[in-house]
Amino acid sequence: MPLTWRRAESGKPTDKASAGGAPRPALTDAEGAGDRRGAALREPDGDFLDFLHDAGLLDKAAAGRVRKVAQETGAAIETVILELGLLPAVQLRDKLAEFLGLPVVEMADFPPRLLLPDQLPHDFLLRHHMVVLDADEQTVWLAVANPHAHNELQAVRFATDREVRVKLALQSDIENWLRRHVPAPDTAAELTPEKVSDRDIQRLRDTASQAPVIRYVNRLIARAIAERASDVHLEPQANTMRVRFRLDGQLHEVEHVPPDLQAGVVSRIKILARLNIAERRLPQDGRTNFIVDGRNIDLRVSTMPVMHGENIVLRILDAGRVDLSLPALGFDAHQVRIFEHILERPNGMVLVTGPTGSGKTTTLYAALRRLNTPERKLFTVEDPIEYELPGISQIQVAPAIGLDFARALRSILRQDPDIIMVGEMRDLETARIGVQAALTGHLVLSTLHTNSACGSVTRLLDMGVKDYLLASSLVAVIAQRLVRRLCPRCATPAPEVAERIRAMGFDLEGALAPDEIRPGEPVGCEECHGTGYAGRMVVAEFLLVDDAVRGMIHAGADAAALEEEARRRGMRSLAEDGMIKVLKGHTSLREVLRVAQL
């Protein structure tokens, strides 16, 4: 039976049963059986918790916890239950409807279009989580998420001058339906960002400052840091907001944001990152800091408008947990010796290549730490600056004001640098200046998006760098990928893997001593969250540019010819390096096959 809000004969609310003596609109049943003076709408306080306990849905301990949180925060009982994850939203709605004697309505029963848009604007309905289901001359029927929003329901009655009857719906259903039925703007009075700001920003800030929202965001970030996640993804779906953590390069679904907190969580994160909370149509990027166990954690925030709201990604940069040393990154002793030899060069260009997310910048940071001595002047040009390196002058590019890689690099050359790190060779101008810097006495480190070390040469030639300049400036190219390390607690020996590697045609005789061969397979335990892996490491190949390779570059040799010559001169391919690390028990064969081209 729907709940009815009607006008009393005097035109004023007749129910004085509300807390503090504040009057409420009269309540009648659907048949107009008379003024029930609040009897139909009980507050979901202790009685509702007893009702859930009697139904076997909450034990006494859980009910007590809900009551305590509600008293401390002032949040509604049903909101606390959802936030604590004690009941699914649908079950909670159904039990609340049963407790209050209200009917339930599904989104499939919502009307095909907005009703009464002149009297009940879309933004009012979205703000208070209401949908007009039907209306005639005497009555308006509403789907509501909060049947206790007395002031808002009274406002509907006054705005429409009709009785108001309500049915209970999921807040997520109401929000999704309203987002799909946004009215077309009036060209003559189209909303500007300033008007939106005047009307909505304070509401968004108020929502974001609510205690349940703040606690949820803090708990989510703290959990991600504790589980060593590199990224947190908040993804709005049709009926929910999914949360996923990226652990060791792989995404894992961890929870769903309670429906009543979704808008507040988005606004809270945007406020922390100093973003425009009223802007929902354009992507935004920002950053903030988070303190955990006395450590300062840097968070990069990216928002992207999608079909059902705003997708948010938080990248976690925990410098305190990153060991910026070449062995810690996964380079073996042989590779470390090669790398150190490369870094001893007084000038030239060194490139680290690979796809996005392959750890290129972290490798360059490790190189910079080795090079950072008191007698050297080091500069970096980055987008963004991922970690602060003491003693090094780091520059964040800002294309919006004209400070791009090329302009920053030109200015750095007037600062008398010894070593320059360029975040990425993105265009011909940046590459050309980098080559010139390498030829005029500077050591230049940079990254490039290519699949192999030899492919970087053809990539730079295709960009327009002259072959003779490239041949004279390039010192080395390191191509790398990241593979997951086997969890040391649960990995199981797998001696048959060595036979599989030999059967695949890898001749690694002499690369390892017999006692070094101990391949393993992932199992999964509590320590590694059931994945079988803990952390990541580098697999890499090194192209050293000697006289023979330099001559081939000058002659315009393609990547295949360069690779053949480099292999003949002892280059270990990326796949071979991966197989050696499989045989040593550092990673699994499956991981190497995932990232290496065979």
SULLINMO-V73848 format. One line per field, one symbol per residue. ss: DSSP state (2 for helix, 1 for strand, 0 for the rest). phi: phi as a letter, one per 30 degrees, with the letter a starting at -180 (. if undefined). A space follows every 50 residues. Layout:
ss: ???
phi: ???
This chain:
ss: 00111100000000100022200101110000000000000000022222 22220000022222222222222000222222200000222222222222 00010022200000000000022222220111111000111111000002 22222222220011111100222222222200000022200022222222 22222222002222222222222222000011111100001111111001 11111110222222222222220000000000011111111100111111 11111100111111111022200002222000222222222220000111 11100000022222222222200000011111000000000011110122 20102222222222200011110000022222222222200011111100 00222222222220002222222111111111111100000110022222 22200000000002220001100000000000111111111111002222 222200002222222222000002222222222000002222222000
phi: .ddccbddddicdcdcdddiiddbddcbddcidjdchiddbdddcedddd dddddicbddddddddddddddciddedddddddidbdedddeddddddc icdcbcddcdddadchddcbdedddddchbbddaabdcbbcbcbcbdcdd dddddddddchbdccbbcbdedddddddddbdddddedbddceddedecc ddddddddcdeddddddddddddddddidcbcccbdcdbabdcbccchic dbdcabdeedcedddedddddedhcdddcccbdbbaaabbcbhicccccc cbcbdbeckbdbbcccccddcccdbddddjddddddddddddddddakcc ccbldeicidddddddddddddbedcccbbbbacddbdceicdcccdbed ciccedddddddddchdcbbcceadcbddddddddddddcjccccabacb dbdddddddddddjddddddddcdcabccbbcbddddddbdcebdddddd ddddjdccdjdbdedddbdbbdbjaddchidibbibbdcbbcccdcdddd dddddidddddddeddddcjddddddddddddddidbcddddddccdc
